[in-house]
Amino acid sequence: MRSPVQQILRTNYALFKLLDDNSRKYSWNFNRHHWGNRKIPIKNIIVFINNAPKEQFQFIKILGINELISYIKYFDSNFTTNETESIGDYLLNLSPHNQVTSKLTM
């Protein structure tokens, strides 16, 4: 796809379905809570390493590379560290380049 906006809107749904469907197969308990199902928040972010366009798009945040960390830290964490690592490892294992692990440090 030529448009990163169209690409991210398309992959947003695919990622949501992948995580939602596989939450039943794996020991991810992030969908279960004694009050009901937890929300799976997915933020659409396009990051430019040089100059980011000034345009705004619905449901998508456009950032420069120097804005990314502060944007991520602005939001409260929705997953535990173990849940985040488990999701990261699962997604990395889907890739043919799965030699990297998701041991995130912030």
C-alpha positions in Angstrom: 0.0 0.0 0.0 1.3 3.5 -0.8 -0.5 5.2 2.1 0.9 4.5 5.6 -2.5 5.7 6.9 -4.4 3.0 5.0 -1.8 0.4 6.0 -2.1 1.2 9.7 -5.9 1.1 9.6 -5.8 -2.3 7.9 -3.2 -3.8 10.3 -5.0 -2.3 13.4 -7.9 -4.7 12.9 -5.6 -7.6 12.0 -3.6 -7.1 15.2 -6.8 -6.8 17.3 -8.2 -10.0 15.9 -4.9 -11.8 16.3 -4.6 -10.9 20.0 -8.2 -11.4 20.7 -8.5 -14.8 19.1 -5.2 -16.1 20.6 -6.0 -14.8 24.1 -8.2 -17.9 24.4 -5.4 -20.3 23.3 -2.6 -18.9 25.4 -2.3 -18.1 29.0 -2.9 -14.4 28.4 -5.5 -13.5 30.9 -5.7 -9.9 29.7 -9.2 -10.6 28.2 -10.5 -12.0 31.5 -11.5 -10.0 34.5 -14.1 -10.9 37.1 -16.2 -7.9 35.8 -16.0 -9.0 32.2 -13.6 -8.7 29.2 -10.8 -6.2 29.4 -10.3 -3.8 26.6 -7.4 -4.4 24.2 -6.1 -0.9 23.5 -4.3 -0.5 20.2 -3.0 3.0 19.4 -2.3 3.8 15.7 1.0 5.6 15.5 3.0 6.5 12.4 6.5 7.6 13.3 8.8 9.5 10.9 12.5 9.6 11.4 12.9 12.9 9.6 10.1 15.5 9.3 6.6 14.4 10.1 3.7 15.9 8.1 1.6 18.5 9.8 -1.7 16.9 8.7 -3.9 15.2 11.2 -5.7 12.0 10.5 -8.7 10.4 12.2 -7.7 7.6 14.7 -4.0 7.9 13.8 -1.3 9.9 15.6 1.6 11.2 13.4 4.8 11.7 15.3 8.5 12.5 14.8 11.0 10.0 16.3 11.8 12.4 19.1 8.2 12.5 20.2 7.6 8.7 20.4 8.8 7.9 24.0 7.0 10.8 25.6 3.8 9.9 23.8 4.0 6.3 24.9 4.8 7.2 28.5 1.8 9.6 28.6 -0.6 6.7 28.7 -1.1 4.4 31.7 0.0 0.8 31.2 -2.8 -1.6 30.4 -0.8 -4.7 30.6 1.6 -6.2 33.1 5.3 -6.6 32.2 4.7 -10.3 31.8 1.7 -9.8 29.5 3.7 -7.3 27.4 6.6 -9.7 27.1 4.4 -12.6 26.2 2.6 -10.6 23.5 5.9 -9.3 22.1 7.4 -12.8 22.1 4.3 -14.2 20.3 4.4 -11.5 17.7 8.1 -11.9 17.1 7.7 -15.6 16.7 5.3 -15.0 13.8 8.0 -13.2 11.9 10.7 -15.0 9.8 13.2 -12.7 11.6 12.4 -14.1 15.1 16.0 -14.0 16.4 15.2 -11.0 18.6 13.4 -11.3 21.9 10.9 -8.7 23.4 12.8 -7.9 26.6 11.7 -4.3 26.6 13.4 -1.7 28.7 12.1 1.8 29.2 
